[in-house]
């Protein structure tokens, strides 16, 4: 079924992005994770908080029915140095919860409409939004990590052979 394949690809994508973020954060110091070039730039730590908040609001709450406790502004205003390993653990736990919600979602409910963050969307749109949003910030984190370390992270090393 197309619906089950959509859920499989969505969950696999979130798992892959989480893994890449974990590799990035593992290559950085806490100062690098929380560093920013200016007040109009987000630290990687803020992006991790933001991704957790977005996934929780759109999928765990929006689709799964959990209470929405998100404080989006706080995700970006946070300046204290939460341990990077804790940030990654929170993100992984949130993604795991979202995956459980998606896997339990009956295919016939994908077209049901929900209201999230003031948007009227189908559950399918909400999942697509989260994967797309997660992808964008993952690649920001990868780019920032490469800038900070000067290293190739090896995510595409398998393509270099041949």
N, C-alpha and C positions, 0 to 999 in steps of 0.2 A: 504494500500500500504506500502511496505517496506520503501520506500523513506520518506513518511510522519512520519512513526514511528522512523526512524533514526533522523530526525529533532526534533521530540518531545523528544526523549531521550537525544539528545545533548543539547537542551535548558534546559531541566529539570536538567541535570547534572551540567551545568554552574550555574544555579540558586542555587542549593544545595551547591556547592563549595563556591559560593559568600556568602551565608548565614553562612557557617561555618567559613569563613575568618572573617566575620563581628563579630561573637561571639568571636573569638580569639582576634582580635584587641580590642574589648570592654573590655577584661579582662587584657589588658596590659597598661602600662603607655607609654607616648610618648618616654621616654628614652629607654624602652624595645623594642618598635617598631623600633627605629633607632639604637639600640645597636648592636655591632658585637664583636665577640671574637678576631678577627684579620682582617687584610686587605684583606685576601683571602676568607673571609666569607661575605655573603650578609646579610644585615639587612632585617628584615621583610618589612620595608618600601621600600627597593629596590625591593623586590620580588613583592610588590603590583604595583609599577611603571612598572616593567617588564611584569607582567601579563596584565596590561592595554595596554601596547605597543604591545604585541604579539597578543592579541585579535583584536585590532584595525588594525594592519598590515595585518593579515591573513584573517580576515573575513570582517571587515568594509571596508577596502581598497581592499584587494585581490579579494574578492567575490563581495562586494557591489559597488566597483568602486570609493569610496571616495579617495581623495588625500592622499598618503602615506607620512606622516610627521614624522615618527618614527625616534628617535635617540636612538638606542639600548644601545650604550655605556653610554649615560647619565643616563639611568635607573639604571645602576650599580654604576656609579660614584657619584650619588647624595649623599650629606652628610648633607645638611641642614635639619632641622627637620620640614618637612611639617606636618601639623596637621594630626594625624592618621585618624580622622573622615573624613577629606577631601580626603585622599587616598582611603578610603573605598567608599566614594560617587563617586569618579572618576571611580573606578573599576566597581561599580554597573551600572553607566551610560554607560560605554563602553560595558558591557555585554548586557545591554538592547538594545543598538544599534545593536550589533551583532545578537541578537535574532531576531530583526526585519528583518535584512538582510536574515537570514536563513529561517524565516517563509515566506518571499516573494519569495524565490528561487523556481522556477518551478522544479519539479522532473526531467524533461528531461535535466536540466542543471547541475545536480550533476556530470555528467561524463565529463563536459567541462574542458579543461586544462587551468590553469592559472600559471603565474610565480610570486612567492612570495619569497622574501629573497634569490633569486638566485636558487630556487627550481622550477622544472616543475612538478606540481601536479594537480590532479583533484580537483574540488571544494569539493567533498566528502572527499578526503584526507586532504584538508585544514581544514575542520571542525573537522575531527577525530584528527588531529594533535593538534588543539587548545584545545579540550576537554582533551586529554591525557596530554598535557603540563600543563594545568590548574590543573588537578588532582595531578600531581606530586608536584607542588609547594604548593598546598593547604595542602597536607600532611606534607610537610616540615614546613609550618607555624603552623599546629596543633602540631607537635612534638616539635617545638621551644616553643610554648605557654605552653605546658605541662612541659617542662624543666624549664621555667621561673617562672611558678606559682605553680607547684607541684600539680595542680588540675586536676581532671578528668572533661573533658568538657561536658560529658553527651550525646555525639552524638549517643551512642549505648545503652543507659540506658534501652530502651525497650526490649533489648535482655537478660537482667539480670533477668527478672521475669520468674519464673517457674523452 
